[in-house]
Amino acid sequence: MTLLIEARGVASTSAFSLEGRVIIVTGASSGIGAATAKLCAELGARLVLNGRDADRLDVVVESLAGDGHIRIVGDLSLGETREALIEAVPFYDGLASCAGIAALVPLRMANEAHLQKMLSVNYLAPISLTQRLLYKKRLRNDASLVFVTALSARAAPQAAAGYAASKAALEAASRTLALEQAKFRIRSNCIAPGYVETPMLQGLGAQAGMEDKINLTPLGRLDPTDVASSICFLLSSASRWITRATLTVDGGLGIPMRV
Ligand SMILES: NC(=O)c1ccc[n+]([C@@H]2O[C@H](COP(=O)([O-])OP(=O)(O)OC[C@H]3O[C@@H](n4cnc5c(N)ncnc54)[C@H](OP(=O)(O)O)[C@@H]3O)[C@@H](O)[C@H]2O)c1
């Protein structure tokens, strides 16, 4: 089915297409980022992909539809990695910021190094990358920025002070960014997933009580492709009137019901 919408007075054949767009995907070597890269490429985008693990990133790059994709291996908390991403192509139409880390640590045990690390990777890295893209005027008008946050940013579950706060900071920055850039029709939105079946969740799953919490999800645990399709929606012109939003993709977990 082809959806027709009016895009600035010009009919677009497919509002969900990413044909001709150049998009950064961070966290592309695993989980949600890898699924997002695959779908973006299938929808026609040319990608600049980042991850730290070169071998896993290569496997993803080799699986992508289309050609001309570029891979930049490196730690996003380092300025040199962010600059390499910015310089990889002249202009970008979008950012899918999927890279992130998680750890469950009760606040009593959350030392400053832990809190700094959460903020550094989950908040400072994506926002510093975006700041440099804007400062260097590398985002085209109409570009779409999508930051993967987490249901935890609002739900703030136990042992998540570092993680939840870093994602809440990212959501706040995205909202202010959306206001500042609206004059260029650059949009900024967040995707807040619930429990998604990825290596990150498998890592956390070893901790006591995790399985019970995941099982509270009405639709069951999500597949990374479920999150990827929402990210691609926000990257596409199908969402052109959506900005400053956080789209919750949690299988119904976020609104508790006790009967
Ligand atoms: N899975 C869930 O249940 C869930 C729920 C809510 C939100 N999220 C969020 O969704 C996003 C993706 O998570 P995921 O579940 O797909 O996790 P994942 O499979 O562990 O993937 C995380 C990705 O982030 C990259 N990354 C981590 N630290 C990095 C750094 N310093 N520099 C560059 N890249 C870095 C990893 O790269 P390498 O592996 O190459 O190092 C990997 O590609 C994260 O932001 C996470 O917070 C996940």
The ligand as a Gaussian input file, in Angstrom:
#p B3LYP/6-31G(d) Opt

LIG

0 1
 N       17.351000      -3.740000      25.164000
 C       16.489000      -3.097000      25.926000
 O       15.694000      -3.722000      26.638000
 C       16.451000      -1.595000      25.928000
 C       15.428000      -0.964000      26.629000
 C       15.348000       0.418000      26.641000
 C       16.292000       1.157000      25.957000
 N       17.298000       0.536000      25.282000
 C       18.266000       1.382000      24.599000
 O       18.381000       0.976000      23.261000
 C       19.683000       1.291000      22.768000
 C       20.260000       0.081000      22.086000
 O       20.412000      -0.935000      23.051000
 P       20.464000      -2.491000      22.677000
 O       19.512000      -3.161000      23.568000
 O       20.387000      -2.661000      21.214000
 O       21.918000      -2.827000      23.250000
 P       23.156000      -3.615000      22.649000
 O       22.728000      -4.767000      21.828000
 O       24.058000      -3.830000      23.798000
 O       23.806000      -2.529000      21.672000
 C       24.393000      -1.385000      22.178000
 C       25.131000      -0.688000      21.047000
 O       25.701000       0.518000      21.576000
 C       27.067000       0.564000      21.186000
 N       27.863000       1.287000      22.167000
 C       27.843000       1.151000      23.514000
 N       28.730000       1.982000      24.058000
 C       29.317000       2.662000      23.047000
 C       30.320000       3.657000      22.975000
 N       30.917000       4.139000      24.062000
 N       30.689000       4.120000      21.762000
 C       30.112000       3.639000      20.637000
 N       29.156000       2.698000      20.642000
 C       28.772000       2.211000      21.836000
 C       27.494000      -0.901000      21.090000
 O       28.641000      -0.995000      20.288000
 P       29.697000      -2.228000      20.426000
 O       28.908000      -3.435000      20.818000
 O       30.294000      -2.307000      19.073000
 O       30.649000      -1.822000      21.478000
 C       26.271000      -1.526000      20.463000
 O       26.287000      -1.351000      19.068000
 C       20.484000       1.772000      23.972000
 O       20.562000       3.181000      23.956000
 C       19.670000       1.290000      25.160000
 O       19.859000       2.089000      26.295000
 C       17.408000      -0.829000      25.250000

